[in-house]
Amino acid sequence: MEQIQQTIGYFAGLGSRVAGYPGAGAAARFVEAELRGIGLDKVAVQEYDVSIPMEKTGRLRLVGDGTELPLHGLWPNLVKTSTLPEGGLQGQLIDGGRGELRDLDGKTIEGNVVLLDFNSGDRWLNCAYLGAAAVLFVEPDSLPFTSTPSFNVTVQVTQL
């Protein structure tokens, strides 16, 4: 059991293991070494080129105390990657809860940055339709698969 926990800890500590990221190569080398270590001698590694969106840096700076928090892009909407305009954007940070219209009622969404629970399905679209400058998802304690956001939408909405 201890070996399993160590292995899980190792993989969890690699960061993103999506193809093209350093964690993917480290994970592949680990698996290859483990297979060879148990005596398998016909282990083959196939390398190939693949187009992968690469995340660059993003951060949220809170006006007032200057606190900075890292931002991470989600997997792209088809071929549209998560982007920020040159120089970033500014706006009030609005708590949008789960993105239900009742959560947004009475709040100035247009031109502002809305925080949504990650478990909000496609209700981030409510923020887009109301003119939000950006939507940031708050990491949940647990994530039922059926609650994950849905991002495959039309070009008009992706202009958010």
C-alpha positions in Angstrom: 0.0 0.0 0.0 2.9 2.4 0.8 4.4 1.9 -2.7 1.0 2.7 -4.3 0.7 5.9 -2.2 4.3 6.9 -3.2 3.6 6.3 -6.8 0.3 8.3 -6.7 2.2 11.1 -4.9 4.9 11.1 -7.5 2.4 11.4 -10.4 0.3 14.0 -8.5 3.4 16.1 -8.0 4.3 16.3 -11.7 1.7 19.0 -12.5 0.0 18.7 -15.9 0.6 15.4 -17.6 -1.0 16.5 -20.9 1.2 15.6 -23.9 3.8 18.4 -24.5 4.1 19.4 -20.8 7.1 18.4 -18.8 5.0 16.2 -16.5 4.0 14.0 -19.4 7.6 13.2 -20.3 8.5 12.5 -16.7 5.4 10.2 -16.3 6.3 8.3 -19.4 10.0 7.8 -18.3 8.8 6.6 -14.9 6.4 4.0 -16.4 9.1 2.9 -18.8 11.7 2.5 -16.0 9.2 0.6 -13.8 8.4 -1.8 -16.7 12.0 -2.4 -17.4 12.6 -2.7 -13.6 10.3 -5.7 -13.4 12.1 -7.5 -16.1 10.2 -6.6 -19.3 12.7 -6.4 -22.0 10.5 -5.5 -25.0 9.4 -2.1 -23.9 9.1 0.3 -26.8 8.7 4.1 -26.8 7.1 5.7 -29.8 7.6 9.5 -30.2 5.5 11.6 -32.5 4.6 15.2 -33.0 1.3 16.5 -31.9 -0.3 19.9 -31.7 -1.2 20.8 -28.1 -2.3 24.1 -26.6 0.3 25.2 -24.1 -0.6 27.3 -21.1 1.3 30.4 -20.5 1.2 32.4 -17.3 -1.9 34.3 -16.1 -2.6 35.9 -12.8 -5.3 37.7 -10.9 -4.1 40.8 -9.1 -6.4 42.2 -6.4 -6.5 46.0 -6.2 -6.0 47.2 -2.7 -3.6 44.7 -1.1 -1.9 43.7 -4.3 -2.5 40.0 -3.7 -1.7 37.9 -6.8 -3.2 34.5 -7.6 -2.2 32.2 -10.4 -4.8 31.6 -13.2 -4.8 28.4 -15.2 -6.6 28.0 -18.5 -9.1 25.1 -19.0 -8.9 22.8 -22.0 -9.7 24.8 -25.1 -13.1 25.2 -26.7 -12.4 23.1 -29.8 -9.5 25.2 -31.3 -10.1 28.4 -29.3 -7.8 28.6 -26.4 -8.3 30.7 -23.3 -6.8 34.1 -23.8 -6.4 37.5 -22.2 -6.0 40.7 -24.1 -2.6 42.3 -24.3 -2.1 44.2 -21.0 -4.8 42.1 -19.3 -8.2 43.3 -18.3 -9.7 45.1 -15.4 -13.1 44.8 -13.7 -14.8 44.2 -10.4 -14.7 40.7 -9.1 -18.3 39.5 -8.8 -19.3 36.3 -7.0 -21.6 34.5 -9.4 -22.2 31.4 -7.3 -23.3 28.5 -9.6 -24.2 30.9 -12.5 -27.9 30.6 -12.0 -29.8 33.7 -13.1 -31.0 34.2 -9.5 -27.3 34.2 -8.4 -26.5 37.0 -10.9 -29.7 39.0 -10.3 -29.0 42.6 -9.1 -25.2 42.3 -9.8 -23.4 44.3 -12.5 -22.1 41.5 -14.7 -21.3 43.5 -17.9 -17.6 44.4 -18.2 -16.7 42.6 -14.9 -15.0 39.4 -13.9 -17.3 36.7 -12.5 -16.3 34.0 -10.1 -18.3 30.8 -10.6 -18.3 27.5 -8.8 -16.6 25.0 -11.1 -19.6 22.7 -10.7 -21.8 25.0 -12.7 -22.3 23.1 -15.9 -22.9 25.4 -18.9 -24.4 28.2 -16.7 -21.2 30.3 -17.4 -23.0 31.1 -20.6 -25.4 33.3 -18.5 -22.4 35.4 -17.6 -21.3 35.6 -21.3 -24.8 36.6 -22.4 -24.8 39.3 -19.7 -21.5 40.8 -21.0 -18.9 39.5 -18.5 -15.3 40.4 -19.4 -14.2 37.0 -18.1 -15.3 34.1 -16.0 -13.0 32.5 -13.4 -13.9 29.1 -12.0 -13.3 28.3 -8.3 -11.8 24.9 -7.7 -14.3 22.6 -5.9 -13.6 20.2 -3.0 -15.1 17.4 -5.1 -16.1 17.2 -8.7 -19.0 15.0 -9.9 -18.4 14.4 -13.6 -22.0 15.5 -14.5 -21.3 19.0 -13.0 -18.2 19.9 -15.0 -18.5 22.9 -17.2 -19.4 22.5 -20.9 -17.4 24.7 -23.2 -18.1 23.6 -26.8 -20.2 26.6 -28.0 -20.7 28.8 -31.0 -18.1 31.4 -32.2 -20.3 34.3 -31.1 -20.2 33.3 -27.5 -16.4 32.5 -27.5 -15.7 36.2 -28.0 -16.2 36.5 -24.2 
